[in-house]
Amino acid sequence: MNILITVQNKIPSLLYGGTERVVWYLGQELNKLGHKITFLAPLGSNCDFADIITYNPNLPINSQIPPYIDLVHFFDDNLTEEIEKPHIVTIEGNPFLIDILNINSVFVSKNHASRYNSSSFVYNGLNWDAYEKPDFNSKRSYFHFLGKAAWNVKNVKGAINVILATDNEKLRILGGHRFHPNTFTLSARIKFEGMVNDFEKSKLMNKSKGLLFPVLWDEPFGLAITESMFFGCPVFGTTYGSLKELINEEVGYTSNSLYELKDAILNSESYNKKRCNEYVVEFFNSKKMTLEYLKLYEKVLKGETLNKDKPHSIDKNKTFEWRE
């Protein structure tokens, strides 16, 4: 099969690049299975296992799809153009620019899909063989946050306050800087690492007691969750979006209370690091993700749609409680 995969940002991603990482591993797995992969990607992208077509934002997407392509897989939360070729559209975020989504939209968790009146979803998967190896015997001396810390909905201040509610626990923030209104603190127990590459991220998580992730929005999936678990880190977060779906009692704890999360992190040693790793390697790997997508490709190529009706948000006015 000739498959065109679209990507919004340059590949490969040199720093975090969550969606780009998923897209890269999907293409890699499809290539291993014998499919011909082409990326429609921004200028400067390169790939050793697929062709690259440079995306031109000034032209209609249909005009940039080669005639030999059998199916297009979009990673675009705000696609509005009517696509002529068979296609699916993975929605990675919570779209806010458009109200009605493509009939062949696919979401990244069951909760994510349900919030758009859909049951079509595929969990994000990563190629764990490409990661540094976890060290379950390393000394762990702090907790970490991983993500775009400047986003208010990520509630980094909540994570900081959970740490400061303890007597001496520490926090490393991967993906942010101290001098921002949503992250600012004077505490020496909080250290900011800025944007980190794969090696730095792996090194830091191998010494972490767990991920603090008290988000105040409906997280669609949360690669920070699965990446942290891979390194043996249990996850302590709120109950919103995918979190209760991904975090079971063996691998973490969820609550919307600062003090309940504080008590939970003080018991972080009760979680089995190897079990956290085994859980994500089994359920959230790129091969499993790719096989699920292939089932959807086959459905679309038969002329079927992935949703009965066009997905749309059914919970726009939700509020997110955070008890301090």
MOGI-V729282 format. One record per pair of residues at least 6 apart in sequence whose C-alpha atoms are under 7 Angstrom apart, sorted by sequence separation. I is the first residue (numbers start at 0). J is the second residue. If there is no record, write none. Layout:
I:J
I:J
This chain:
30:36
45:51
106:112
112:118
162:168
177:183
246:252
254:260
12:19
112:119
148:155
162:169
177:184
12:20
112:120
162:170
10:19
109:118
26:36
224:234
243:253
8:19
38:49
40:51
42:53
109:120
252:263
37:49
38:50
39:51
40:52
41:53
42:54
108:120
6:19
36:49
37:50
38:51
39:52
40:53
41:54
71:84
75:88
106:119
107:120
108:121
36:50
37:51
38:52
39:53
40:54
70:84
71:85
72:86
73:87
74:88
75:89
76:90
90:104
105:119
106:120
107:121
108:122
177:191
39:54
70:85
71:86
72:87
73:88
74:89
75:90
76:91
88:103
89:104
90:105
91:106
105:120
106:121
107:122
176:191
238:253
69:85
70:86
71:87
72:88
73:89
74:90
76:92
87:103
88:104
89:105
90:106
91:107
105:121
107:123
175:191
234:250
235:251
236:252
237:253
238:254
77:94
87:104
88:105
89:106
175:192
176:193
210:227
233:250
234:251
235:252
236:253
237:254
238:255
76:94
170:188
171:189
172:190
173:191
174:192
175:193
233:251
234:252
235:253
236:254
237:255
77:96
169:188
170:189
171:190
172:191
173:192
174:193
175:194
77:97
169:189
170:190
171:191
172:192
173:193
174:194
250:270
27:48
61:82
171:192
173:194
174:195
218:239
219:240
220:241
249:270
61:83
173:195
210:232
214:236
217:239
218:240
219:241
204:227
209:232
210:233
211:234
212:235
213:236
214:237
216:239
217:240
218:241
208:232
209:233
210:234
211:235
212:236
213:237
216:240
156:181
205:230
207:232
209:234
210:235
211:236
212:237
235:260
250:275
148:174
149:175
155:181
156:182
204:230
141:168
142:169
143:170
144:171
145:172
146:173
147:174
148:175
155:182
141:169
142:170
143:171
144:172
145:173
146:174
147:175
141:170
142:171
143:172
144:173
145:174
141:171
149:179
151:181
9:40
8:40
9:41
149:181
1:34
2:35
3:36
4:37
5:38
6:39
7:40
8:41
9:42
11:44
149:182
0:34
1:35
2:36
3:37
4:38
5:39
6:40
7:41
9:43
10:44
11:45
148:182
0:35
1:36
2:37
3:38
4:39
5:40
9:44
10:45
3:39
233:270
232:272
231:272
231:273
233:275
232:275
231:275
231:276
229:275
230:276
228:275
229:276
228:276
229:279
228:279
158:211
158:212
225:279
158:213
157:213
154:213
208:267
153:213
154:214
153:214
154:215
152:214
153:215
152:215
143:207
152:216
3:68
142:207
255:320
256:321
257:322
258:323
1:67
2:68
140:206
141:207
142:208
143:209
144:210
255:321
256:322
257:323
1:68
2:69
3:70
4:71
5:72
139:206
140:207
141:208
142:209
143:210
144:211
255:322
256:323
1:69
2:70
3:71
4:72
5:73
6:74
137:205
138:206
139:207
140:208
142:210
143:211
144:212
0:69
1:70
2:71
3:72
4:73
5:74
137:206
139:208
142:211
131:201
134:205
133:205
146:223
145:223
135:231
161:257
165:261
133:230
161:258
164:261
133:231
161:260
162:261
161:261
24:125
21:123
24:126
21:124
216:319
21:125
215:319
111:219
108:219
107:219
108:220
107:220
93:219
92:219
91:219
111:240
110:240
111:241
110:241
108:241
135:272
135:273
127:280
127:284
125:283
126:284
124:283
125:284
126:285
123:283
124:284
125:285
122:283
124:285
124:288
123:288
122:288
121:288
121:291
14:194
15:195
14:195
15:196
14:196
13:196
14:197
119:305
119:306
117:306
117:310
116:310
115:310
116:311
115:311
115:312
116:313
114:312
115:313
114:313
114:314
103:304
104:305
102:304
103:305
102:305
103:306
102:306
17:222
102:308
102:309
101:309
102:310
100:309
101:310
99:309
100:310
99:310
100:311
99:311
86:299
98:311
85:299
98:312
85:300
28:286
25:285
29:289
24:285
28:289
25:289
